[in-house]
Structures are given as C-alpha cells and as structure tokens.
Amino acid sequence: MIAPLLIETCLQFIQRHLGVVGAEAQEDMLRVIGFSTMDELINATVPESIMARGRLKLPEAASESQALQELKDIASKNQVRLNC
C-alpha cells in the first residue's frame, strides 16, 4: 500500500511542474504579471534576434507505433566500442 503522504507529495509535484491548466488559470497568471495575452508575454521576454517568425516546417505527426519504430531504427545503428 502506498502511503497517503507519498501520494500527496507526488500530486503536489505534478501540479507544480505541469504548468497552467485551463484558459482561466492562464488568464489569471498573465494578469498577475501584467500581460493580457501569451503573445504579449513572449514578445516582451524573447529577444527579437532569436524570435522565430512564421510557421515551423515540421513533418506530419507520427503515431506512437511509428515513432517507436523510428527510434528502434535509429538505435539499431548504435555501435558498441570498447577501450581495452
């Protein structure tokens, strides 16, 4: 049996590290720090010299099984080298 204190500790960790959940919570966070939108926050904090403009050119999303197969294919190319 898992101790209730351990469960509570885990839940607190998850809540702290998963970020803001829900539009209302995000709006509250932005208001507290003086912004009305995420774009305003990003524009105020990310230097223009590194700001990405336009859409990213990313491939179509892979399914979990496709992603696992791709990772297996990459891992199969690993070579074990020994220093003796």
C-alpha positions as CSV (number, residue, x, y, z in Angstrom):
1,M,0.0,0.0,0.0
2,I,1.3,3.5,-0.9
3,A,1.4,5.9,2.0
4,P,-1.1,8.8,1.6
5,L,1.7,11.3,2.3
6,L,3.7,9.9,-0.7
7,I,0.6,10.2,-2.9
8,E,0.0,13.8,-1.8
9,T,3.7,14.6,-2.3
10,C,3.5,13.2,-5.9
11,L,0.3,15.1,-6.7
12,Q,1.8,18.4,-5.4
13,F,4.9,17.8,-7.6
14,I,2.7,17.1,-10.7
15,Q,0.6,20.3,-10.1
16,R,3.8,22.4,-9.7
17,H,5.5,21.1,-12.8
18,L,2.8,20.6,-15.4
19,G,2.2,24.3,-15.8
20,V,-1.0,26.2,-16.1
21,V,-4.2,24.2,-16.8
22,G,-7.1,25.8,-18.4
23,A,-7.7,29.2,-20.0
24,E,-9.0,30.9,-16.9
25,A,-5.8,29.9,-14.9
26,Q,-3.7,31.2,-17.8
27,E,-5.5,34.5,-18.0
28,D,-5.1,34.9,-14.2
29,M,-1.3,34.2,-14.5
30,L,-1.0,36.7,-17.3
31,R,-2.9,39.4,-15.5
32,V,-0.8,39.0,-12.4
33,I,2.4,39.6,-14.3
34,G,0.9,42.4,-16.4
35,F,0.1,40.9,-19.7
36,S,-3.2,40.2,-21.4
37,T,-2.1,37.6,-24.0
38,M,0.7,35.0,-24.3
39,D,1.9,36.8,-27.5
40,E,2.4,39.9,-25.4
41,L,4.4,37.9,-22.8
42,I,6.5,36.2,-25.5
43,N,7.2,39.5,-27.3
44,A,8.3,41.1,-24.1
45,T,10.6,38.3,-23.0
46,V,12.1,36.7,-26.1
47,P,14.8,38.9,-27.8
48,E,14.0,39.9,-31.4
49,S,17.3,38.4,-32.5
50,I,16.2,34.9,-31.7
51,M,12.5,35.2,-32.3
52,A,11.2,32.7,-34.8
53,R,8.8,34.2,-37.3
54,G,6.3,32.2,-39.4
55,R,5.3,28.6,-39.1
56,L,7.8,25.9,-38.4
57,K,8.4,23.4,-41.2
58,L,7.7,20.2,-39.3
59,P,6.8,16.8,-40.7
60,E,3.4,15.3,-40.1
61,A,2.9,13.9,-36.6
62,A,3.7,10.2,-36.2
63,S,1.6,7.7,-34.3
64,E,3.1,6.2,-31.2
65,S,3.9,3.0,-33.1
66,Q,5.5,4.9,-35.9
67,A,7.7,6.9,-33.5
68,L,8.8,3.8,-31.6
69,Q,9.8,2.1,-34.9
70,E,11.8,5.2,-36.0
71,L,13.6,5.2,-32.6
72,K,14.3,1.5,-32.9
73,D,15.7,2.1,-36.4
74,I,18.0,4.8,-35.1
75,A,19.0,2.8,-32.1
76,S,19.9,-0.2,-34.3
77,K,22.7,1.9,-35.8
78,N,24.5,2.3,-32.5
79,Q,27.9,0.6,-32.3
80,V,29.5,-0.6,-29.1
81,R,33.1,0.4,-28.9
82,L,35.5,-0.9,-26.2
83,N,38.6,0.8,-24.9
84,C,41.0,-2.0,-23.9
